[in-house]
Amino acid sequence: MLINNKEIALYVHWPYCLKKCPYCDFNSHVTRQPIDINVWETAYKNEIEAEQNILGKKTVRSIFFGGGTPSLMPPKLLESILNQVSKKWAFSKNIEITLEANPSSVEIKNFSTLKKVGVNRLSLGFQSLNNNSLKFLGRNHSVKNGLKALETAKNIFKRVSFDLIYGLPDHNEKMWEKELNEAIQISGEHISAYQLTIEKGTPFYASYRDKKFELPPEKTLLNLYNMTDELLSQAHLKKYEVSNYAFKNSECVHNYKIWEGSEYCGIGPGAHGRLILDNKWYASHKFSAPKIWLNKNLKKKSSLYLNKEISNIERAQEILLTSLRLTKGIDIKEAFNKLSINSNNDILNENELRKFKELNLIDETDSLLKVTNKGFPILNYITNNLIL
């Protein structure tokens, strides 16, 4: 029994950056060629129209502009995209519209205009409050730039979040405690704290492979993670997802809904989606190369690189994977019933589940399954072994 929810989340991807960060494996590009904004506007509008023709009537609960660096988009382009979405679908009364931004002077100038065109939540890519760390991470801004951007953002937007990265080569408990306390002093309603991961295909991957830098030992990384939980919790920034912390009722609605397993539509180069069509789940993926995506949409041809039907079991596995990232966990009986799955045996490894429960890494009460605080630091190991 699939329920075709009339609410949908929308992700819009802008693929360009001023500079590619050495740790980033996202679909982001640096171009020295001028970008014809009018052409991109037409392409985005064509793709939104094409999606609406397929999906029909929907109410948009959230829109998330990611990248790349979407705050480099001219506000008029962003406004045009939002206008097109509102023409094709209804907006929820309490719609959340998030935009990722970097703390550069160029982007700060646009904050007021971004609010006027409809953005009501800003996510700032701080990454660090230490200039040496920012240099290592290849960031274009300084701590001073970041603090100025945050002050400006908080004066304009009611909802502001920022990201931090820990587990850098020189990180120890004393350094991270100092940085976290500084972050708490200036924070708003939401902080994301990510451990540095070395992704294949990035400059960091080659440097790490060639032993140009080393990461802190596992014991230190565990201490940094637990310290993050403790200090942010004391500041009433409660962990609601493995790397995300917020005041009560200030969670990122867009990401939360996706982690819970709601439908979402991807717009832009490389954007992914999970949608229900004709009572079946589909996984979609747009062409990643900006030029290919652009030309497809300008010619009003399908920009889908992949549009694959996925079974209810596959979708259940996906939802379980993302829902276990949430501290509230997942009601597996309710989730599986929606997908007409009567047995856990096709989804869960019962032997591994039993083992993880005995080790207090997973808690199961009735049909509610959730990872414990002890289990979160090894979440990937748990899900890799638990989900068939």
Secondary structure, DSSP 8 states (H G I E B T S, - for coil): -----SEEEEEEEE-B-SS--TT--SS-B---S---HHHHHHHHHHHHHHHHHHH-S-EEEEEEEEES-GGGS-HHHHHHHHHHHHHHSEEEEEEEEEEEE---HHHHTTHHHHHHHT--EEEEEEE-S-HHHHHHTT-S--HHHHHHHHHHHHHH-SEEEEEEEE--TT--HHHHHHHHHHHHHH--SEEEEEE----TTSHHHHHHHTTS-----HHHHHHHHHHHHHHHHHTT-EEEETTEEESTT-S-HHHHHHHHT--EEEESTT-EEEEEETTEEEEEEE--SHHHHHHHHHTT---EEEEEEE-HHHHHHHHHHHHTTBTT-EEHHHHHHHTT---GGGTB-HHHHHHHHHTTSEEEETTEEEE-TTTGGGHHHHHHHHB-
